């Protein structure tokens, strides 16, 4: 029996689009492309997710790789990306339905400490009973320890936890840890149908 529903953040609750983020601050397509490639490089973001580099260090390193005329914009974009996350259509209504039916919710996200520190400013997260951020936890998906940590926080067995993520690797890690996994493809209606099949919601 599913007792908790656990959601990923980016591309599940909200759209994460670095190109659009950069385009909010830059006009030239070539500049946008360079900024996106450097500022959102996984070289930095994997370390941010793991909590092994600070956001300030990331910006400083990125500036060192950017043309001079783009350096001032790097910090402006980086420290505002968390406010440029449009919600996935229909997701808020689904969360409201889950909460109205007494279903507890947990967030499980590979994300930076800066985001964690400002997470109370992200309205859609107000629906969640627990928010687990990788940089704070010191572990990341798809490692088993991250999923076991979620089970401990939710005080449930792995099979009692339904995990929703867009990443095949993360879903595989979750199912190997004993969780019920659902790969989200952007279709909120299909996710709701699945929740009904599992008895979490009523059709």
N, CA, C and O atoms as a DFTB+ gen file, in Angstrom:
812 C
 N C O
     1  1       0.837      -1.203       0.000
     2  2       0.000       0.000       0.000
     3  2       0.873       1.255       0.000
     4  3       1.790       1.376       0.812
     5  1       0.588       2.185      -0.909
     6  2       1.334       3.432      -0.990
     7  2       0.856       4.386       0.104
     8  3      -0.332       4.698       0.191
     9  1       1.794       4.845       0.938
    10  2       1.452       5.792       2.013
    11  2       1.936       7.202       1.715
    12  3       1.299       8.175       2.120
    13  1       3.053       7.323       1.014
    14  2       3.637       8.623       0.700
    15  2       3.863       8.732      -0.808
    16  3       4.136       7.736      -1.478
    17  1       3.745       9.955      -1.332
    18  2       4.156      10.220      -2.706
    19  2       5.320      11.206      -2.663
    20  3       5.231      12.272      -2.055
    21  1       6.398      10.831      -3.313
    22  2       7.627      11.627      -3.311
    23  2       7.888      12.129      -4.729
    24  3       7.879      11.354      -5.685
    25  1       8.118      13.422      -4.849
    26  2       8.309      14.043      -6.155
    27  2       9.723      14.582      -6.311
    28  3      10.323      15.094      -5.366
    29  1      10.237      14.452      -7.526
    30  2      11.395      15.223      -7.967
    31  2      10.912      16.661      -8.203
    32  3       9.711      16.930      -8.161
    33  1      11.844      17.574      -8.451
    34  2      11.477      18.976      -8.645
    35  2      11.528      19.387     -10.120
    36  3      10.486      19.573     -10.749
    37  1      12.731      19.528     -10.666
    38  2      12.882      20.002     -12.039
    39  2      12.316      19.040     -13.061
    40  3      12.593      17.841     -13.006
    41  1      11.520      19.554     -14.002
    42  2      10.856      18.816     -15.074
    43  2       9.741      17.905     -14.559
    44  3       9.181      17.111     -15.316
    45  1       9.426      18.023     -13.277
    46  2       8.284      17.296     -12.709
    47  2       7.288      18.290     -12.118
    48  3       6.118      18.305     -12.500
    49  1       7.751      19.111     -11.197
    50  2       6.890      20.158     -10.649
    51  2       6.993      21.436     -11.475
    52  3       6.005      22.146     -11.669
    53  1       8.202      21.720     -11.958
    54  2       8.457      22.946     -12.712
    55  2       9.312      22.640     -13.935
    56  3       9.946      21.589     -14.030
    57  1       9.311      23.587     -14.863
    58  2      10.169      23.473     -16.040
    59  2      11.494      24.175     -15.766
    60  3      11.521      25.345     -15.384
    61  1      12.582      23.455     -15.963
    62  2      13.924      24.000     -15.793
    63  2      14.512      24.198     -17.184
    64  3      14.850      23.224     -17.857
    65  1      14.638      25.448     -17.621
    66  2      15.039      25.766     -18.989
    67  2      16.149      26.814     -18.967
    68  3      15.861      28.010     -19.012
    69  1      17.415      26.387     -18.899
    70  2      18.530      27.333     -18.831
    71  2      18.564      28.332     -19.986
    72  3      18.927      29.492     -19.793
    73  1      18.192      27.891     -21.173
    74  2      18.209      28.812     -22.317
    75  2      17.250      29.977     -22.070
    76  3      17.604      31.137     -22.281
    77  1      16.049      29.662     -21.626
    78  2      15.065      30.709     -21.354
    79  2      15.531      31.607     -20.215
    80  3      15.296      32.815     -20.242
    81  1      16.184      31.030     -19.221
    82  2      16.689      31.824     -18.098
    83  2      17.710      32.851     -18.579
    84  3      17.661      34.020     -18.196
    85  1      18.620      32.404     -19.411
    86  2      19.650      33.307     -19.934
    87  2      19.042      34.357     -20.860
    88  3      19.485      35.505     -20.887
    89  1      18.038      33.958     -21.608
    90  2      17.402      34.877     -22.563
    91  2      16.641      35.992     -21.847
    92  3      16.346      37.022     -22.453
    93  1      16.322      35.803     -20.581
    94  2      15.669      36.868     -19.807
    95  2      16.621      38.042     -19.587
    96  3      16.175      39.169     -19.369
    97  1      17.907      37.790     -19.643
    98  2      18.907      38.806     -19.327
    99  2      19.788      39.193     -20.517
   100  3      20.485      40.206     -20.471
   101  1      19.757      38.395     -21.568
   102  2      20.616      38.639     -22.727
   103  2      19.785      38.637     -24.003
   104  3      18.777      37.937     -24.097
   105  1      20.215      39.428     -24.986
   106  2      19.476      39.536     -26.249
   107  2      20.128      38.754     -27.384
   108  3      19.439      38.181     -28.227
   109  1      21.435      38.733     -27.401
   110  2      22.162      38.105     -28.510
   111  2      22.158      36.585     -28.354
   112  3      22.517      36.067     -27.297
   113  1      21.756      35.880     -29.394
   114  2      21.658      34.415     -29.321
   115  2      23.007      33.759     -29.060
   116  3      23.090      32.749     -28.360
   117  1      24.064      34.338     -29.627
   118  2      25.393      33.768     -29.397
   119  2      25.787      33.919     -27.924
   120  3      26.353      33.001     -27.330
   121  1      25.486      35.079     -27.344
   122  2      25.782      35.296     -25.926
   123  2      24.955      34.357     -25.045
   124  3      25.453      33.819     -24.056
   125  1      23.699      34.172     -25.412
   126  2      22.826      33.279     -24.650
   127  2      23.399      31.861     -24.654
   128  3      23.437      31.188     -23.624
   129  1      23.840      31.426     -25.825
   130  2      24.381      30.068     -25.956
   131  2      25.631      29.885     -25.102
   132  3      25.794      28.858     -24.443
   133  1      26.512      30.882     -25.116
   134  2      27.739      30.798     -24.321
   135  2      27.417      30.786     -22.831
   136  3      27.969      29.987     -22.074
   137  1      26.522      31.677     -22.419
   138  2      26.165      31.751     -21.007
   139  2      25.535      30.439     -20.532
   140  3      25.869      29.930     -19.462
   141  1      24.637      29.911     -21.328
   142  2      23.984      28.651     -20.967
   143  2      25.002      27.528     -20.824
   144  3      24.969      26.765     -19.858
   145  1      25.903      27.434     -21.791
   146  2      26.884      26.356     -21.781
   147  2      27.809      26.435     -20.567
   148  3      28.138      25.414     -19.964
   149  1      28.222      27.647     -20.216
   150  2      29.189      27.807     -19.122
   151  2      28.513      27.802     -17.756
   152  3      28.911      27.050     -16.866
   153  1      27.489      28.641     -17.589
   154  2      26.896      28.829     -16.271
   155  2      26.146      27.592     -15.782
   156  3      26.071      27.342     -14.579
   157  1      25.593      26.819     -16.717
   158  2      24.821      25.637     -16.327
   159  2      25.570      24.337     -16.645
   160  3      24.957      23.285     -16.829
   161  1      26.867      24.424     -16.705
   162  2      27.716      23.266     -16.989
   163  2      27.586      22.230     -15.866
   164  3      27.679      22.573     -14.687
   165  1      27.372      20.971     -16.236
   166  2      27.272      19.910     -15.226
   167  2      28.566      19.793     -14.414
   168  3      28.558      19.259     -13.305
   169  1      29.669      20.289     -14.963
   170  2      30.926      20.321     -14.209
   171  2      30.727      21.001     -12.865
   172  3      31.315      20.595     -11.862
   173  1      29.894      22.038     -12.847
   174  2      29.589      22.740     -11.610
   175  2      28.348      22.169     -10.925
   176  3      28.328      21.990      -9.708
   177  1      27.328      21.889     -11.706
   178  2      26.026      21.562     -11.116
   179  2      26.019      20.208     -10.414
   180  3      25.287      20.028      -9.440
   181  1      26.813      19.258     -10.885
   182  2      26.914      17.988     -10.160
   183  2      27.534      18.218      -8.776
   184  3      27.144      17.581      -7.798
   185  1      28.496      19.129      -8.710
   186  2      29.130      19.444      -7.430
   187  2      28.193      20.264      -6.546
   188  3      28.173      20.097      -5.326
   189  1      27.420      21.151      -7.172
   190  2      26.423      21.904      -6.410
   191  2      25.404      20.963      -5.787
   192  3      25.044      21.105      -4.618
   193  1      24.942      19.998      -6.584
   194  2      23.970      19.024      -6.078
   195  2      24.539      18.220      -4.914
   196  3      23.832      17.899      -3.959
   197  1      25.821      17.904      -5.011
   198  2      26.464      17.097      -3.971
   199  2      26.859      17.938      -2.759
   200  3      27.220      17.396      -1.715
   201  1      26.789      19.263      -2.901
   202  2      27.172      20.134      -1.799
   203  2      28.665      20.273      -1.615
   204  3      29.126      20.628      -0.530
   205  1      29.440      19.994      -2.674
   206  2      30.896      20.049      -2.560
   207  2      31.495      21.321      -3.147
   208  3      32.715      21.480      -3.173
   209  1      30.640      22.228      -3.618
   210  2      31.087      23.521      -4.108
   211  2      30.001      24.530      -3.739
   212  3      28.817      24.191      -3.725
   213  1      30.393      25.749      -3.443
   214  2      29.403      26.763      -3.097
   215  2      28.898      27.454      -4.356
   216  3      29.499      27.362      -5.426
   217  1      27.794      28.136      -4.198
   218  2      27.236      28.880      -5.324
   219  2      28.150      30.039      -5.712
   220  3      28.297      30.353      -6.894
   221  1      28.757      30.665      -4.726
   222  2      29.680      31.762      -5.006
   223  2      30.914      31.261      -5.764
   224  3      31.399      31.931      -6.676
   225  1      31.412      30.099      -5.390
   226  2      32.552      29.517      -6.104
   227  2      32.166      29.191      -7.544
   228  3      32.962      29.375      -8.465
   229  1      30.947      28.709      -7.730
   230  2      30.471      28.380      -9.070
   231  2      30.456      29.615      -9.957
   232  3      30.933      29.572     -11.091
   233  1      29.919      30.702      -9.455
   234  2      29.853      31.932     -10.241
   235  2      31.251      32.440     -10.564
   236  3      31.509      32.876     -11.686
   237  1      32.148      32.387      -9.600
   238  2      33.517      32.853      -9.832
   239  2      34.201      32.021     -10.905
   240  3      34.885      32.569     -11.770
   241  1      34.027      30.707     -10.863
   242  2      34.636      29.838     -11.871
   243  2      34.026      30.079     -13.249
   244  3      34.733      30.098     -14.256
   245  1      32.711      30.262     -13.283
   246  2      32.040      30.518     -14.551
   247  2      32.502      31.832     -15.165
   248  3      32.722      31.912     -16.374
   249  1      32.648      32.854     -14.343
   250  2      33.104      34.147     -14.854
   251  2      34.475      34.034     -15.508
   252  3      34.757      34.721     -16.490
   253  1      35.327      33.166     -14.963
   254  2      36.658      32.969     -15.525
   255  2      36.646      32.368     -16.915
   256  3      37.630      32.472     -17.648
   257  1      35.540      31.739     -17.286
   258  2      35.418      31.119     -18.614
   259  2      34.591      31.953     -19.579
   260  3      34.498      31.620     -20.761
   261  1      33.997      33.022     -19.096
   262  2      33.110      33.831     -19.932
   263  2      33.844      35.023     -20.532
   264  3      34.814      35.515     -19.955
   265  1      33.380      35.489     -21.696
   266  2      33.911      36.744     -22.241
   267  2      33.669      37.882     -21.246
   268  3      32.715      37.835     -20.469
   269  1      34.514      38.884     -21.268
   270  2      34.445      39.972     -20.296
   271  2      33.068      40.624     -20.269
   272  3      32.558      40.951     -19.197
   273  1      32.467      40.815     -21.435
   274  2      31.196      41.546     -21.496
   275  2      30.010      40.762     -20.905
   276  3      28.927      41.319     -20.726
   277  1      30.218      39.472     -20.603
   278  2      29.145      38.663     -20.031
   279  2      29.314      38.400     -18.531
   280  3      28.409      37.866     -17.890
   281  1      30.433      38.762     -17.989
   282  2      30.737      38.357     -16.615
   283  2      29.782      38.960     -15.590
   284  3      29.378      38.280     -14.647
   285  1      29.423      40.210     -15.762
   286  2      28.522      40.831     -14.788
   287  2      27.147      40.170     -14.775
   288  3      26.480      40.134     -13.740
   289  1      26.726      39.647     -15.923
   290  2      25.409      39.022     -16.011
   291  2      25.384      37.635     -15.381
   292  3      24.318      37.140     -15.016
   293  1      26.538      37.012     -15.251
   294  2      26.587      35.633     -14.748
   295  2      25.976      35.525     -13.353
   296  3      25.131      34.665     -13.106
   297  1      26.403      36.394     -12.448
   298  2      25.873      36.344     -11.093
   299  2      24.402      36.693     -11.049
   300  3      23.640      36.097     -10.288
   301  1      23.998      37.656     -11.859
   302  2      22.609      38.082     -11.890
   303  2      21.696      36.940     -12.316
   304  3      20.633      36.728     -11.732
   305  1      22.120      36.215     -13.331
   306  2      21.327      35.073     -13.797
   307  2      21.359      33.949     -12.763
   308  3      20.323      33.374     -12.430
   309  1      22.538      33.645     -12.265
   310  2      22.676      32.504     -11.373
   311  2      21.863      32.673     -10.087
   312  3      21.215      31.730      -9.635
   313  1      21.895      33.847      -9.509
   314  2      21.213      34.033      -8.235
   315  2      19.737      34.389      -8.392
   316  3      19.057      34.737      -7.426
   317  1      19.259      34.292      -9.632
   318  2      17.827      34.509      -9.874
   319  2      17.162      33.348     -10.598
   320  3      15.960      33.399     -10.858
   321  1      17.919      32.295     -10.931
   322  2      17.305      31.201     -11.699
   323  2      16.176      30.521     -10.922
   324  3      15.236      30.002     -11.523
   325  1      16.264      30.524      -9.606
   326  2      15.230      29.838      -8.823
   327  2      13.872      30.529      -8.927
   328  3      12.844      29.952      -8.571
   329  1      13.876      31.775      -9.419
   330  2      12.614      32.499      -9.578
   331  2      12.092      32.438     -11.013
   332  3      11.103      33.088     -11.351
   333  1      12.760      31.659     -11.841
   334  2      12.374      31.547     -13.250
   335  2      12.017      30.095     -13.576
   336  3      12.576      29.490     -14.491
   337  1      11.075      29.556     -12.805
   338  2      10.726      28.148     -12.908
   339  2       9.209      28.001     -13.079
   340  3       8.504      27.775     -12.095
   341  1       8.702      28.125     -14.294
   342  2       7.249      27.981     -14.493
   343  2       6.779      26.585     -14.117
   344  3       7.436      25.588     -14.416
   345  1       5.632      26.535     -13.458
   346  2       5.094      25.247     -13.016
   347  2       4.584      24.422     -14.193
   348  3       4.087      24.966     -15.180
   349  1       4.713      23.113     -14.075
   350  2       4.145      22.199     -15.061
   351  2       2.623      22.328     -14.997
   352  3       2.029      22.277     -13.919
   353  1       2.005      22.495     -16.162
   354  2       0.552      22.667     -16.211
   355  2      -0.176      21.501     -15.534
   356  3       0.061      20.337     -15.854
   357  1      -1.055      21.831     -14.603
   358  2      -1.866      20.811     -13.938
   359  2      -1.250      20.216     -12.697
   360  3      -1.930      19.521     -11.943
   361  1       0.051      20.479     -12.463
   362  2       0.717      19.838     -11.321
   363  2       0.226      20.396      -9.991
   364  3       0.029      19.639      -9.039
   365  1       0.026      21.703      -9.912
   366  2      -0.444      22.288      -8.659
   367  2      -1.819      21.715      -8.281
   368  3      -2.071      21.407      -7.116
   369  1      -2.692      21.579      -9.269
   370  2      -4.031      21.024      -8.992
   371  2      -3.929      19.590      -8.482
   372  3      -4.692      19.190      -7.603
   373  1      -2.989      18.814      -9.026
   374  2      -2.806      17.442      -8.566
   375  2      -2.305      17.419      -7.123
   376  3      -2.779      16.621      -6.314
   377  1      -1.363      18.276      -6.803
   378  2      -0.870      18.344      -5.432
   379  2      -1.984      18.739      -4.472
   380  3      -2.087      18.194      -3.373
   381  1      -2.815      19.683      -4.889
   382  2      -3.944      20.094      -4.050
   383  2      -4.903      18.926      -3.813
   384  3      -5.429      18.757      -2.713
   385  1      -5.125      18.119      -4.860
   386  2      -6.012      16.968      -4.721
   387  2      -5.413      15.937      -3.767
   388  3      -6.113      15.374      -2.925
   389  1      -4.128      15.699      -3.908
   390  2      -3.463      14.753      -3.016
   391  2      -3.564      15.213      -1.562
   392  3      -3.880      14.418      -0.677
   393  1      -3.298      16.477      -1.322
   394  2      -3.365      16.995       0.038
   395  2      -4.797      16.935       0.574
   396  3      -5.013      16.610       1.742
   397  1      -5.770      17.248      -0.280
   398  2      -7.173      17.207       0.147
   399  2      -7.598      15.801       0.538
   400  3      -8.524      15.617       1.328
   401  1      -6.910      14.811      -0.024
   402  2      -7.220      13.418       0.283
   403  2      -6.315      12.852       1.385
   404  3      -6.294      11.645       1.627
   405  1      -5.584      13.725       2.031
   406  2      -4.778      13.304       3.173
   407  2      -3.517      12.547       2.821
   408  3      -2.973      11.830       3.661
   409  1      -3.035      12.694       1.578
   410  2      -1.821      11.987       1.153
   411  2      -0.605      12.847       1.492
   412  3      -0.493      13.963       0.982
   413  1       0.304      12.368       2.330
   414  2       1.497      13.149       2.646
   415  2       2.470      13.178       1.462
   416  3       2.595      12.205       0.718
   417  1       3.152      14.312       1.306
   418  2       4.038      14.528       0.165
   419  2       5.449      14.877       0.624
   420  3       5.653      15.570       1.620
   421  1       6.407      14.372      -0.136
   422  2       7.811      14.654       0.142
   423  2       8.496      15.051      -1.163
   424  3       8.216      14.479      -2.217
   425  1       9.386      16.021      -1.089
   426  2      10.214      16.397      -2.233
   427  2      11.579      15.747      -2.070
   428  3      12.148      15.749      -0.979
   429  1      12.098      15.197      -3.148
   430  2      13.424      14.578      -3.135
   431  2      14.166      15.067      -4.373
   432  3      13.937      14.580      -5.480
   433  1      15.057      16.036      -4.174
   434  2      15.652      16.716      -5.324
   435  2      17.163      16.810      -5.227
   436  3      17.713      17.111      -4.167
   437  1      17.832      16.547      -6.353
   438  2      19.242      16.873      -6.489
   439  2      19.321      18.368      -6.789
   440  3      19.021      18.800      -7.902
   441  1      19.722      19.145      -5.805
   442  2      19.676      20.594      -5.972
   443  2      20.612      21.260      -4.978
   444  3      21.005      20.658      -3.978
   445  1      20.962      22.496      -5.259
   446  2      22.008      23.199      -4.513
   447  2      21.548      23.706      -3.153
   448  3      20.353      23.787      -2.869
   449  1      22.519      24.040      -2.328
   450  2      22.223      24.604      -1.011
   451  2      21.583      25.983      -1.147
   452  3      20.745      26.355      -0.326
   453  1      21.959      26.733      -2.157
   454  2      21.346      28.055      -2.370
   455  2      19.847      27.902      -2.581
   456  3      19.054      28.655      -2.017
   457  1      19.465      26.930      -3.389
   458  2      18.037      26.688      -3.588
   459  2      17.380      26.287      -2.272
   460  3      16.314      26.792      -1.920
   461  1      18.019      25.386      -1.558
   462  2      17.460      24.934      -0.281
   463  2      17.246      26.106       0.670
   464  3      16.227      26.182       1.357
   465  1      18.212      27.018       0.704
   466  2      18.119      28.163       1.607
   467  2      16.972      29.101       1.245
   468  3      16.480      29.840       2.097
   469  1      16.548      29.071      -0.013
   470  2      15.488      29.964      -0.481
   471  2      14.210      29.210      -0.860
   472  3      13.313      29.772      -1.488
   473  1      14.137      27.957      -0.481
   474  2      13.019      27.126      -0.927
   475  2      11.668      27.594      -0.405
   476  3      10.635      27.307      -1.009
   477  1      11.671      28.315       0.719
   478  2      10.390      28.805       1.239
   479  2       9.804      29.911       0.373
   480  3       8.676      30.349       0.599
   481  1      10.572      30.366      -0.622
   482  2      10.081      31.375      -1.551
   483  2       9.445      30.745      -2.794
   484  3       8.915      31.456      -3.647
   485  1       9.496      29.421      -2.896
   486  2       8.947      28.706      -4.044
   487  2       7.570      28.187      -3.659
   488  3       7.443      27.218      -2.909
   489  1       6.544      28.842      -4.179
   490  2       5.180      28.598      -3.722
   491  2       4.708      27.168      -3.791
   492  3       4.010      26.705      -2.889
   493  1       5.076      26.449      -4.851
   494  2       4.559      25.095      -5.035
   495  2       5.086      24.140      -3.965
   496  3       4.502      23.080      -3.738
   497  1       6.167      24.503      -3.319
   498  2       6.726      23.626      -2.282
   499  2       5.954      23.694      -0.975
   500  3       6.216      22.911      -0.062
   501  1       5.011      24.614      -0.871
   502  2       4.213      24.724       0.354
   503  2       3.307      23.513       0.564
   504  3       2.783      23.315       1.660
   505  1       3.121      22.709      -0.470
   506  2       2.272      21.514      -0.359
   507  2       2.999      20.346       0.301
   508  3       2.370      19.347       0.651
   509  1       4.312      20.457       0.474
   510  2       5.108      19.308       0.882
   511  2       5.341      19.257       2.395
   512  3       5.633      20.266       3.038
   513  1       5.201      18.047       2.934
   514  2       5.450      17.821       4.355
   515  2       6.933      17.804       4.659
   516  3       7.360      18.261       5.720
   517  1       7.721      17.279       3.733
   518  2       9.180      17.254       3.880
   519  2       9.808      17.636       2.540
   520  3       9.310      17.253       1.481
   521  1      10.898      18.389       2.595
   522  2      11.681      18.700       1.400
   523  2      13.121      18.271       1.655
   524  3      13.784      18.788       2.555
   525  1      13.593      17.329       0.861
   526  2      14.940      16.794       1.010
   527  2      15.788      17.246      -0.172
   528  3      15.513      16.895      -1.319
   529  1      16.818      18.027       0.125
   530  2      17.690      18.593      -0.898
   531  2      19.056      17.921      -0.817
   532  3      19.636      17.819       0.264
   533  1      19.563      17.470      -1.943
   534  2      20.786      16.678      -1.951
   535  2      21.972      17.394      -1.321
   536  3      22.732      16.790      -0.565
   537  1      22.137      18.685      -1.630
   538  2      23.304      19.395      -1.107
   539  2      23.274      19.480       0.413
   540  3      24.322      19.528       1.058
   541  1      22.074      19.499       0.984
   542  2      21.924      19.534       2.439
   543  2      22.090      18.135       3.026
   544  3      22.698      17.959       4.081
   545  1      21.538      17.143       2.324
   546  2      21.607      15.756       2.808
   547  2      23.000      15.160       2.677
   548  3      23.366      14.245       3.415
   549  1      23.776      15.688       1.727
   550  2      25.104      15.136       1.486
   551  2      25.083      13.845       0.693
   552  3      26.031      13.061       0.743
   553  1      24.005      13.624      -0.037
   554  2      23.876      12.438      -0.895
   555  2      22.960      12.800      -2.064
   556  3      22.155      13.727      -1.972
   557  1      23.092      12.062      -3.151
   558  2      22.337      12.385      -4.355
   559  2      21.632      11.151      -4.920
   560  3      22.041      10.017      -4.671
   561  1      20.583      11.391      -5.674
   562  2      19.980      10.348      -6.500
   563  2      20.929      10.093      -7.667
   564  3      21.595      11.032      -8.103
   565  1      21.023       8.896      -8.186
   566  2      20.179       7.731      -7.889
   567  2      20.768       6.774      -6.852
   568  3      20.425       5.592      -6.846
   569  1      21.638       7.258      -5.986
   570  2      22.261       6.372      -5.001
   571  2      21.234       5.871      -3.985
   572  3      20.350       6.609      -3.550
   573  1      21.376       4.623      -3.631
   574  2      20.432       3.966      -2.730
   575  2      20.268       4.737      -1.413
   576  3      19.165       4.818      -0.871
   577  1      21.353       5.292      -0.911
   578  2      21.307       5.979       0.378
   579  2      20.308       7.127       0.379
   580  3      19.665       7.393       1.394
   581  1      20.179       7.802      -0.749
   582  2      19.245       8.930      -0.823
   583  2      17.804       8.449      -0.676
   584  3      17.000       9.091      -0.001
   585  1      17.484       7.337      -1.296
   586  2      16.123       6.801      -1.208
   587  2      15.850       6.228       0.179
   588  3      14.737       6.343       0.691
   589  1      16.850       5.618       0.781
   590  2      16.675       5.107       2.132
   591  2      16.497       6.258       3.130
   592  3      15.768       6.138       4.115
   593  1      17.168       7.352       2.856
   594  2      17.003       8.540       3.700
   595  2      15.564       9.048       3.622
   596  3      14.978       9.429       4.636
   597  1      15.004       9.051       2.425
   598  2      13.605       9.476       2.266
   599  2      12.675       8.568       3.051
   600  3      11.734       9.041       3.687
   601  1      12.929       7.276       3.011
   602  2      12.100       6.331       3.775
   603  2      12.210       6.600       5.272
   604  3      11.214       6.553       5.993
   605  1      13.411       6.879       5.727
   606  2      13.602       7.167       7.155
   607  2      12.841       8.427       7.561
   608  3      12.164       8.450       8.588
   609  1      12.961       9.475       6.742
   610  2      12.292      10.741       7.058
   611  2      10.774      10.573       7.058
   612  3      10.075      11.139       7.899
   613  1      10.276       9.788       6.102
   614  2       8.830       9.567       5.996
   615  2       8.336       8.464       6.930
   616  3       7.134       8.220       7.031
   617  1       9.269       7.800       7.611
   618  2       8.935       6.715       8.541
   619  2       8.073       5.659       7.865
   620  3       7.022       5.275       8.379
   621  1       8.528       5.194       6.704
   622  2       7.784       4.170       5.984
   623  2       8.751       3.174       5.353
   624  3       9.946       3.438       5.221
   625  1       8.214       2.044       4.975
   626  2       8.995       1.040       4.263
   627  2       9.121       1.454       2.795
   628  3       8.267       2.182       2.290
   629  1      10.174       1.002       2.101
   630  2      10.359       1.418       0.710
   631  2       9.134       1.180      -0.176
   632  3       8.798       2.026      -1.005
   633  1       8.470       0.046      -0.008
   634  2       7.323      -0.278      -0.864
   635  2       6.107       0.596      -0.587
   636  3       5.134       0.569      -1.339
   637  1       6.163       1.372       0.494
   638  2       5.062       2.274       0.831
   639  2       5.255       3.675       0.245
   640  3       4.457       4.580       0.487
   641  1       6.308       3.830      -0.514
   642  2       6.666       5.137      -1.041
   643  2       6.644       5.098      -2.567
   644  3       7.330       4.279      -3.180
   645  1       5.863       5.976      -3.174
   646  2       5.807       6.121      -4.631
   647  2       6.664       7.304      -5.023
   648  3       6.450       8.418      -4.545
   649  1       7.632       7.068      -5.889
   650  2       8.590       8.095      -6.293
   651  2       8.337       8.498      -7.737
   652  3       8.282       7.650      -8.628
   653  1       8.181       9.819      -7.966
   654  2       7.890      10.359      -9.295
   655  2       9.073      11.198      -9.754
   656  3       9.446      12.167      -9.094
   657  1       9.662      10.826     -10.884
   658  2      10.844      11.523     -11.408
   659  2      10.831      11.396     -12.919
   660  3      10.236      10.466     -13.464
   661  1      11.484      12.328     -13.598
   662  2      11.563      12.254     -15.066
   663  2      12.797      11.501     -15.539
   664  3      12.900      11.174     -16.721
   665  1      13.731      11.220     -14.642
   666  2      14.995      10.587     -15.019
   667  2      14.915       9.063     -14.950
   668  3      14.603       8.514     -13.893
   669  1      15.189       8.371     -16.057
   670  2      15.197       6.898     -16.020
   671  2      16.196       6.349     -14.998
   672  3      15.918       5.358     -14.323
   673  1      17.359       6.998     -14.887
   674  2      18.368       6.520     -13.943
   675  2      17.874       6.630     -12.508
   676  3      18.114       5.742     -11.690
   677  1      17.185       7.721     -12.210
   678  2      16.667       7.893     -10.851
   679  2      15.541       6.911     -10.546
   680  3      15.443       6.398      -9.432
   681  1      14.698       6.654     -11.531
   682  2      13.627       5.677     -11.339
   683  2      14.211       4.284     -11.133
   684  3      13.736       3.525     -10.289
   685  1      15.240       3.952     -11.903
   686  2      15.886       2.655     -11.738
   687  2      16.493       2.534     -10.341
   688  3      16.365       1.499      -9.688
   689  1      17.157       3.606      -9.886
   690  2      17.739       3.578      -8.547
   691  2      16.684       3.401      -7.470
   692  3      16.893       2.688      -6.488
   693  1      15.545       4.059      -7.666
   694  2      14.463       3.964      -6.686
   695  2      13.875       2.558      -6.643
   696  3      13.663       1.999      -5.567
   697  1      13.615       1.994      -7.812
   698  2      12.998       0.660      -7.838
   699  2      13.973      -0.398      -7.312
   700  3      13.558      -1.359      -6.664
   701  1      15.258      -0.222      -7.590
   702  2      16.241      -1.163      -7.050
   703  2      16.326      -1.065      -5.525
   704  3      16.719      -2.019      -4.854
   705  1      15.956       0.096      -4.989
   706  2      15.936       0.279      -3.537
   707  2      14.623      -0.198      -2.931
   708  3      14.447      -0.158      -1.713
   709  1      13.703      -0.650      -3.775
   710  2      12.444      -1.198      -3.281
   711  2      11.259      -0.271      -3.336
   712  3      10.162      -0.646      -2.924
   713  1      11.461       0.973      -3.851
   714  2      10.364       1.916      -3.961
   715  2       9.526       1.622      -5.202
   716  3       9.984       0.952      -6.128
   717  1       8.318       2.120      -5.211
   718  2       7.499       2.095      -6.420
   719  2       7.858       3.330      -7.224
   720  3       7.779       4.445      -6.707
   721  1       8.250       3.157      -8.470
   722  2       8.693       4.282      -9.277
   723  2       7.750       4.600     -10.415
   724  3       7.125       3.707     -10.987
   725  1       7.651       5.878     -10.741
   726  2       6.848       6.327     -11.883
   727  2       7.665       7.360     -12.649
   728  3       8.017       8.410     -12.111
   729  1       7.963       7.053     -13.911
   730  2       8.701       8.014     -14.729
   731  2       7.721       9.018     -15.330
   732  3       6.839       8.656     -16.108
   733  1       7.890      10.270     -14.960
   734  2       7.004      11.343     -15.408
   735  2       7.457      11.863     -16.763
   736  3       8.632      12.172     -16.960
   737  1       6.504      11.957     -17.706
   738  2       6.830      12.423     -19.057
   739  2       6.149      13.744     -19.395
   740  3       6.066      14.128     -20.562
   741  1       5.667      14.430     -18.379
   742  2       4.994      15.700     -18.599
   743  2       3.491      15.619     -18.620
   744  3       2.811      16.645     -18.627
   745  1       2.958      14.406     -18.630
   746  2       1.514      14.191     -18.704
   747  2       0.952      14.014     -17.289
   748  3       1.028      12.933     -16.705
   749  1       0.386      15.102     -16.754
   750  2      -0.137      15.054     -15.391
   751  2      -1.355      14.141     -15.313
   752  3      -1.558      13.462     -14.306
   753  1      -2.164      14.119     -16.362
   754  2      -3.336      13.250     -16.381
   755  2      -2.966      11.786     -16.263
   756  3      -3.619      11.026     -15.548
   757  1      -1.907      11.391     -16.972
   758  2      -1.456       9.998     -16.898
   759  2      -0.933       9.673     -15.510
   760  3      -1.143       8.568     -15.010
   761  1      -0.259      10.617     -14.889
   762  2       0.222      10.407     -13.524
   763  2      -0.956      10.245     -12.572
   764  3      -0.926       9.382     -11.695
   765  1      -1.983      11.056     -12.732
   766  2      -3.158      10.929     -11.872
   767  2      -3.817       9.561     -12.054
   768  3      -4.244       8.934     -11.085
   769  1      -3.894       9.107     -13.307
   770  2      -4.460       7.777     -13.565
   771  2      -3.669       6.702     -12.830
   772  3      -4.245       5.775     -12.262
   773  1      -2.363       6.832     -12.846
   774  2      -1.505       5.862     -12.165
   775  2      -1.743       5.898     -10.662
   776  3      -1.779       4.857     -10.007
   777  1      -1.905       7.100     -10.119
   778  2      -2.186       7.230      -8.692
   779  2      -3.511       6.588      -8.345
   780  3      -3.663       6.020      -7.263
   781  1      -4.467       6.670      -9.248
   782  2      -5.761       6.006      -9.028
   783  2      -5.605       4.485      -9.065
   784  3      -6.188       3.773      -8.247
   785  1      -4.813       3.996     -10.023
   786  2      -4.555       2.557     -10.129
   787  2      -3.922       2.012      -8.850
   788  3      -4.194       0.884      -8.440
   789  1      -3.084       2.824      -8.235
   790  2      -2.379       2.400      -7.004
   791  2      -3.222       2.627      -5.756
   792  3      -2.795       2.302      -4.648
   793  1      -4.413       3.182      -5.932
   794  2      -5.276       3.403      -4.790
   795  2      -4.964       4.627      -3.974
   796  3      -5.502       4.812      -2.883
   797  1      -4.079       5.478      -4.510
   798  2      -3.716       6.715      -3.793
   799  2      -4.837       7.734      -3.923
   800  3      -5.158       8.439      -2.966
   801  1      -5.438       7.812      -5.117
   802  2      -6.581       8.685      -5.381
   803  2      -7.732       7.854      -5.909
   804  3      -7.549       6.719      -6.348
   805  1      -8.907       8.429      -5.861
   806  2     -10.083       7.779      -6.422
   807  2     -10.335       8.290      -7.830
   808  3     -10.224       9.487      -8.093
   809  1     -10.672       7.386      -8.730
   810  2     -10.918       7.765     -10.122
   811  2     -12.113       8.684     -10.233
   812  3     -12.468       9.105     -11.334
